[in-house]
């Protein structure tokens, strides 16, 4: 759950035709969800052999110094191009996503997973490419790379995973993540993989800012095609994005890595 929302910001950015459509969608959520569940049951699993391994490029290591100094970093060409093309071609259909539940985060979400779960994200086995990406993120190799990337003399472990997709009017009201207030967990980072998107201003690129109304923006991603924003969830800044402009969209995969000691104790 997010904290630190601005009521004034929400009021200002919840007006207009697109926001009215989103409010209507939220009211109709049960019916929309039933229809999408029905479509999922009819969908057949993709039958394909993944010959290309999922690879996160060494641009991750190249961005470590900036992250260690500032608590955030934006990097491009994060996923090996051939595997990125597979992700693009096999991005899940809309019915695999759940519709938005609230105006503060008004986008579609799917394939949610946290470290408490012993099972895979629901429906991910129907998408071998997405499953390969998930499996790499939770691999010991990726955990080791995150350990070196953060350089905090701590072991990190895969904490959570979720896909989301936006459309015109979608927004994330600026906030801090609730987990940031859990003093038992001293280190946790978020990796937002932008798989595809129109790019530019107001395109759904997650912004980080010093305030909860986006008046003092630290950074706004412009390239949402095979790029990644990584930030320290415990750092003293907010994140969010204003309503997506007409004709724009973005597909993203969020993954978090937290202290292994905390995760092992709370499983």
WOURHU-V740712 format. One record per residue. N is the residue number from 1. PSI is psi in degrees with one decimal (NA if undefined). OMEGA is omega in degrees with one decimal (none if undefined). D_FIRST is the distance of its C-alpha to the first C-alpha in Angstrom with 2 decimals. Layout:
# WOURHU-V740712
N PSI OMEGA D_FIRST
N PSI OMEGA D_FIRST
This chain:
# WOURHU-V740712
1 141.4 179.1 0.00
2 157.3 177.5 3.80
3 162.7 174.2 6.75
4 24.1 177.9 10.41
5 150.3 175.0 10.98
6 119.5 177.6 14.73
7 -37.6 179.7 16.12
8 -42.4 178.8 19.32
9 -45.2 -179.1 17.97
10 -42.1 179.8 16.27
11 -43.2 -178.3 19.58
12 -37.5 -173.7 21.62
13 18.0 177.5 19.92
14 21.7 179.9 19.68
15 164.4 175.1 23.47
16 169.9 -174.7 26.01
17 -44.2 -178.1 27.00
18 -38.9 178.9 24.36
19 -32.2 175.3 21.51
20 -41.1 177.7 23.57
21 -39.9 179.9 23.76
22 -40.2 177.7 20.02
23 -38.8 177.6 19.67
24 -41.5 178.5 22.48
25 -40.6 179.5 20.92
26 -39.1 178.0 17.80
27 -32.3 -179.0 20.34
28 11.5 -173.9 22.27
29 -48.1 -178.3 19.42
30 -42.1 -179.2 21.16
31 -42.6 179.2 24.41
32 -41.8 -179.3 23.12
33 -40.1 178.4 21.28
34 -42.7 -179.9 24.54
35 -43.6 -179.7 26.57
36 -37.2 176.7 24.52
37 -39.4 178.2 24.64
38 -43.2 178.8 28.37
39 -38.2 179.7 28.79
40 -40.2 -179.0 27.10
41 -31.5 -179.8 29.59
42 -22.8 -175.1 32.44
43 137.9 178.6 31.41
44 143.8 178.0 33.46
45 147.3 175.4 32.22
46 128.9 178.6 33.34
47 100.8 -179.5 36.41
48 147.4 176.7 36.73
49 129.0 179.5 37.44
50 105.0 -179.9 35.40
51 -18.3 178.5 38.14
52 124.5 177.0 36.10
53 149.3 174.1 33.73
54 130.6 180.0 30.30
55 127.2 169.4 30.79
56 124.2 -173.6 28.61
57 167.2 179.3 31.23
58 5.7 170.2 32.29
59 -24.2 175.8 30.79
60 -50.6 179.7 27.85
61 -34.8 -180.0 30.23
62 -20.8 -178.7 31.74
63 -1.4 -173.6 28.51
64 -42.4 -176.2 27.92
65 -43.4 179.4 29.86
66 -42.6 179.1 27.92
67 -45.6 -177.8 24.57
68 -28.3 -179.8 26.02
69 -39.8 -171.0 27.34
70 -15.7 -177.7 24.56
71 6.0 176.6 21.28
72 160.9 174.1 20.96
73 148.5 175.0 23.40
74 131.1 -179.9 24.10
75 149.8 -178.9 26.58
76 164.2 -179.5 28.54
77 49.8 -176.7 30.22
78 -33.0 -179.7 27.71
79 136.8 178.9 28.64
80 129.4 -170.2 32.31
81 -41.6 -177.7 33.75
82 -41.3 178.8 35.27
83 -34.1 177.1 32.14
84 -39.5 178.0 30.14
85 -36.3 175.9 32.68
86 -40.8 177.6 32.05
87 -42.7 179.8 28.32
88 -47.0 -176.4 29.30
89 -23.4 -175.6 31.85
90 22.9 176.9 29.66
91 134.7 -174.8 26.35
92 146.5 175.8 25.11
93 159.7 -176.1 26.25
94 -35.3 -175.5 24.01
95 -10.8 174.9 24.19
96 -7.5 179.8 22.39
97 150.2 174.3 19.18
98 139.8 179.8 17.05
99 161.7 -179.2 17.14
100 147.7 -179.1 14.33
101 -15.8 -176.7 12.63
102 156.8 -176.7 11.68
103 -22.3 -178.7 13.39
104 -23.5 174.6 10.66
105 83.8 -169.3 10.57
106 62.6 175.4 14.01
107 169.9 177.9 15.22
108 143.3 177.8 16.30
109 152.9 178.6 14.63
110 166.3 176.8 16.51
111 38.8 -178.3 17.60
112 140.0 178.8 14.27
113 140.9 171.1 14.97
114 165.0 -173.9 13.77
115 -15.8 178.2 16.36
116 -23.0 -174.9 16.45
117 134.1 175.5 18.18
118 -14.5 -179.7 21.94
119 167.4 177.0 22.45
120 163.2 173.0 22.06
121 139.6 -177.7 19.57
122 131.9 176.4 20.96
123 -3.3 -175.6 23.86
124 -24.5 179.7 23.90
125 -15.4 176.3 27.37
126 -8.5 -176.8 28.68
127 89.9 -175.7 28.07
128 -33.4 -179.4 29.96
129 -46.9 179.0 29.08
130 -38.3 178.0 25.33
131 -39.6 178.2 25.91
132 -38.8 178.4 28.03
133 -46.3 178.5 25.35
134 -45.5 -177.9 22.79
135 -34.8 178.0 25.54
136 -41.0 -179.5 26.39
137 -33.5 -178.3 22.91
138 9.9 -178.6 22.91
139 154.0 174.7 26.53
140 -32.7 179.1 27.99
141 -47.0 -179.8 29.42
142 -39.8 178.0 26.13
143 -41.2 178.2 24.78
144 -38.2 178.5 28.04
145 -37.5 177.1 27.73
146 -38.5 176.7 24.29
147 -47.2 -179.2 25.90
148 -36.9 -179.2 28.67
149 -44.8 -178.0 26.53
150 -32.6 179.3 24.50
151 48.8 -178.2 27.66
152 13.0 178.8 25.97
153 37.2 177.9 28.19
154 152.4 175.0 25.42
155 129.3 177.5 24.89
156 155.5 179.1 21.76
157 155.1 -179.9 20.66
158 125.9 -172.3 18.79
159 -44.6 -178.0 15.14
160 166.4 -175.6 13.62
161 137.1 176.4 14.99
162 145.6 172.8 14.32
163 149.3 171.6 16.56
164 152.9 178.5 16.01
165 142.0 -177.4 18.73
166 171.3 173.5 19.21
167 -179.7 -178.1 22.08
168 127.4 177.9 23.57
169 -18.6 178.5 21.26
170 145.2 176.9 17.95
171 161.8 168.2 15.63
172 110.6 179.7 12.38
173 136.1 -177.6 12.26
174 134.0 -176.5 12.44
175 177.0 168.5 9.59
176 147.6 179.6 8.77
177 139.6 -178.4 6.23
178 -31.8 -178.9 5.09
179 -21.2 179.5 7.72
180 -22.7 -178.1 10.13
181 -1.9 177.7 10.68
182 105.9 -174.5 11.83
183 -10.9 175.5 15.53
184 -24.4 -178.2 16.71
185 109.6 -175.4 15.56
186 -19.2 -178.7 17.57
187 124.3 174.5 17.48
188 135.4 -179.5 15.08
189 155.9 179.4 15.71
190 132.7 174.2 14.54
191 117.5 178.8 17.35
192 103.8 178.9 17.21
193 114.5 175.3 20.45
194 105.8 -176.3 21.82
195 -41.1 -177.6 24.20
196 149.4 178.5 25.72
197 160.6 -178.9 25.54
198 -37.6 178.3 27.87
199 170.5 -178.2 27.07
200 -170.4 -179.2 27.90
201 147.9 176.7 26.22
202 47.2 -179.3 23.52
203 7.6 179.6 23.33
204 7.6 176.0 19.62
205 122.4 -176.6 19.95
206 121.7 -179.0 16.79
207 149.7 170.3 17.97
208 138.1 -173.0 17.40
209 163.0 179.8 18.51
210 -10.7 -177.9 19.38
211 170.7 -176.1 18.04
212 19.3 174.7 15.36
213 9.6 178.9 18.04
214 33.8 175.2 19.36
215 -25.8 -178.7 22.67
216 77.7 -174.7 23.03
217 131.5 175.5 22.07
218 -44.1 -178.5 22.66
219 139.5 172.7 22.75
220 117.2 178.6 22.43
221 137.2 177.6 23.37
222 -34.3 179.1 26.42
223 114.9 -178.3 27.32
224 26.2 -179.8 24.92
225 106.4 -178.8 27.49
226 56.8 178.1 27.17
227 176.9 -174.9 25.31
228 134.9 171.6 22.29
229 125.5 178.0 20.06
230 130.9 178.7 19.15
231 156.3 178.5 17.36
232 114.9 -177.7 16.51
233 -26.7 -179.6 12.82
234 -10.2 -178.6 14.31
235 158.2 -174.7 16.64
236 63.2 169.3 16.85
237 163.2 -178.0 16.01
238 162.9 175.0 13.59
239 150.3 -179.3 13.20
240 -177.3 173.5 13.51
241 147.1 -179.9 16.58
242 169.7 -179.4 18.66
243 133.5 -178.7 19.86
244 133.9 -177.5 21.78
245 155.9 178.8 25.51
246 138.3 177.6 27.90
247 2.0 -178.3 29.13
248 160.0 -178.8 26.36
249 170.3 167.4 23.78
250 145.8 175.1 22.09
251 134.4 -177.8 21.25
252 154.7 172.8 18.92
253 120.0 178.1 17.90
254 133.4 173.9 14.95
255 142.3 179.8 15.54
256 146.6 175.2 14.42
257 128.5 -179.1 16.93
258 174.9 179.1 16.55
259 126.7 -179.8 19.24
260 -37.8 -178.9 21.32
261 -43.3 178.4 22.25
262 -45.2 -178.1 18.73
263 -43.3 179.7 18.18
264 -34.0 -178.2 21.64
265 -26.0 -173.2 21.16
266 3.9 178.4 17.99
267 NA none 19.06
